[in-house]
């Protein structure tokens, strides 16, 4: 399997989404509690959901539509976090990159599903 530019971009977007959720937990909630819980819990929950349903070696594999829904929820949450924190430019750029990368990846996944049939 060869690694494409979009694969690298998607990996970086996934890492940035986890960072975004942790940063949101740090800034949006009072310290020490519940701030620490959200700072650790939000990215941890997103990583678990991604690993269970969306990763290439998912524990509970879904069809392409289900994978798209999980991706939209995780990336959309990270985008919303930036808007909630008052950084709309960061949220918009991240959201656009995530959508473009997700559409490119989704089209290739649908193509691979059709080739298997």
C-alpha positions in Angstrom: 0.0 0.0 0.0 1.5 3.3 -1.0 1.2 6.5 1.1 -0.3 9.5 -0.7 -0.1 13.2 0.2 -3.7 13.0 1.3 -2.9 10.1 3.7 -0.2 12.3 5.4 -2.6 15.3 5.4 -5.4 13.2 7.0 -3.0 12.0 9.7 -2.0 15.6 10.5 -5.6 16.6 10.5 -6.4 13.8 12.9 -3.6 14.9 15.3 -4.7 18.5 15.0 -8.3 17.5 15.8 -7.2 15.8 19.0 -5.1 18.8 19.9 -8.0 21.1 19.2 -10.3 19.2 21.5 -7.7 19.2 24.3 -7.1 22.9 23.8 -10.8 23.5 23.9 -11.1 21.6 27.2 -8.2 23.6 28.6 -9.6 27.0 27.7 -13.4 26.5 27.8 -13.7 25.0 31.3 -12.6 26.4 34.7 -9.6 24.8 36.3 -8.9 22.5 38.0 -12.2 20.6 37.7 -13.9 20.1 35.2 -11.1 21.7 33.0 -8.7 18.8 33.5 -11.4 16.2 32.8 -12.4 17.9 29.5 -8.8 18.6 28.5 -7.9 14.9 28.8 -11.4 13.3 28.2 -12.5 15.0 25.0 -9.4 14.0 22.9 -9.3 10.6 24.6 -13.0 10.0 23.7 -12.4 11.1 20.1 -9.4 8.9 19.8 -11.2 5.9 21.1 -14.2 6.5 18.8 -11.8 7.0 15.8 -9.9 3.8 16.7 -13.0 1.7 17.1 -14.8 2.8 14.0 -12.8 4.9 11.6 -9.1 3.9 11.6 -7.8 1.6 8.8 -7.6 -1.3 11.3 -10.9 -0.5 13.1 -12.0 -2.9 15.8 -15.6 -2.5 14.6 -15.5 -1.8 10.9 -18.3 0.2 9.3 -19.4 0.7 5.8 -18.2 3.9 4.0 -21.2 5.9 5.1 -20.7 4.9 8.8 -17.0 5.8 8.6 -18.0 9.2 7.0 -20.4 9.9 9.9 -17.7 9.2 12.5 -15.2 11.4 10.7 -17.7 14.2 10.3 -18.5 14.1 14.1 -14.9 14.1 15.2 -13.6 16.7 12.7 -16.8 18.8 13.1 -16.3 18.8 16.8 -12.8 20.0 16.5 -13.9 22.7 14.0 -16.7 23.8 16.3 -14.2 24.0 19.2 -12.2 26.6 17.4 -15.3 28.7 16.7 -16.4 28.4 20.3 -13.0 29.6 21.5 -13.2 32.7 19.3 -10.7 31.6 16.5 -13.0 31.4 13.5 -10.2 31.6 10.9 -8.4 28.6 12.4 -11.8 26.7 12.6 -12.7 27.6 9.0 -9.3 26.6 7.6 -9.3 23.4 9.5 -12.8 22.6 8.5 -12.2 23.3 4.8 -9.0 21.1 4.8 -10.9 18.3 6.7 -13.8 18.4 4.2 -11.6 18.4 1.1 -9.4 15.6 2.5 -12.4 13.6 3.6 -14.1 13.9 0.2 -10.9 12.8 -1.6 -10.6 9.9 0.8 -14.3 9.0 0.6 -14.2 8.8 -3.1 -11.2 6.5 -3.1 -12.9 4.3 -0.4 -16.0 4.0 -2.5 -13.8 3.1 -5.5 -12.1 0.4 -3.5 -15.4 -1.0 -2.3 -16.7 -1.1 -5.9 -13.5 -2.8 -7.1 -14.0 -5.6 -4.5 -17.5 -6.4 -5.8 
